[in-house]
């Protein structure tokens, strides 16, 4: 019986005028290939989908006999346990490593294997990276990007008059390079010790009653599209996030029970959220339905079967800001959410209930054991807010607001 491979036996194999393979007896396709030049390579010979295949494991003696056996066992495991072609997987892994060595390749791997899996807003990361990063760094090696390169790129974004976008770009770049370190593509990140290029002041913009009235009534005469106007009104009435408003679907709305249920995968904090619908919210929904027709979305895009983009609302509001005579300063859609929350607390509604309406993430032991839904309290609060809005906008008397017990 022939003996298994040994270094002595491998070294004794002489080159011929042609390439030939020598298999290890009972070695499950483990073999050595000898070339006319005298060079030798470890190979795995196997059958996949009725076709004979040969996979190169590495050159001898750079890849030792012991390590070649490990490579062979790994490949055999892929073939037998995973039922996949080990040569194809190895080729794909090499291509991935090669692609990831450039910034362009790293961008694609980051988007596919991190952003898309973890961020509902991954398309914003894609937009930032495609617009400002890929054109500048795309063809260079990720390992060659320096701290100075990052600073200069951020300066370029800031100097074109987009200081806040520069911050968002930095956050995205930093996350991408951290991902590269986690994946062992890089050993360190060039973003180390770099600070955000622009200092951002925490916004505390809240519309006064005069501004609310002007905003609501003036919306009707702005050049915005009707769905955009209704999306802004609906956000003010429900106090929900802009992204959750524009992504809302009709199957999440139950007019019979009077609730809008935001699925966990759409909620920013990852928790399912029930939003009670006030009378004013339901009236808006009827208008929204007339415009959205048979679409699955409350606010469908005019181009494709997708919802309206949040950025579209931002741009529309900025373009129409001069239509609101009573506004003392510019506003953003998020200011409407803050306005709703502030005016609700002024009605005597507890901060806890307002926080539940806003679906803020909670921490601590109490949040773990408190499974109360607060549906009743949220419903009373949003109905009270709807009544207050009616009084502000149309001068109608407020309905009897249910006296809410203040909660600690």
C-alpha angles and dihedrals in degrees: 000000000000117000125238121261120291131175089251092055093045093050090050093060108107126210119251134194089272139038115269138177129222116198125209109243109260088354099137092243096319107148147156121231118212121203128204087248090062093251116138131203133186113238139182114219114197145142122250123179090348093306127111113239136186123203122192111225099183146295123291129263093011086064103046124221092253094050092043089057089053091051089048093050091050092050091046090051091053090051098045104031103030095031091224135128106260093200092054092049092049091050091049091050091051091050091049092051091047092049093045091055088074123063089239090057092044090053091055094046091047092051095046101040103031117013099043092046097048111023129065085196095054091126089065089056089049092050092050095046095045094047105042109012110037096051091053104036104014099112099038126090115268089227090058095059107109134201088252090054090055093049093049093048091051091047089054092054092046094048093056087066100266107111096155091047087053088059092049090048091051092050090051095046091047092052091048094052091045086054089052090054091048090052092048091243089122132021094214140010124246088217093072113133093359114135127213107278095230131043109229122208116219108251118235098169112152123172118237120228089261091052092047091054093047092045094051097044096039092052088074093062099042120105090245121124113263094245090054091053091049092047090056092048092047091052092051092049097045099033091221129141119277092237092053092048096052092043094051118126129204092240087065092057120084110183092179096060091028099235139125109205114204109202119234092246091059098042115094093229093045094244125121108250129201115205115195112224116229122209089260092051091051091051089053091048090057090056091045091052092054090056100040092050111179096348119125088225127076089217108027122188116252091228110046141007091275133100123268114277119249090226089060090062091048092052094045092051093048092049093049099041093111089061090073106077097182097051108113093198139000120291137203129208089256090059088065090059091049090047092054092048093048095049091047091057089048087060090061096261110147121251089237092060092044089050089052090051091050090048093228116181114253131209136193137057094293093061090055095055099034104090095158108132096212088212093141094048093045091049093053092046096051092045088052090050091049090052091048091051090052090052093048096046104034103019092241119151115259117255117244102287114216109245105248121212109236112241127211 
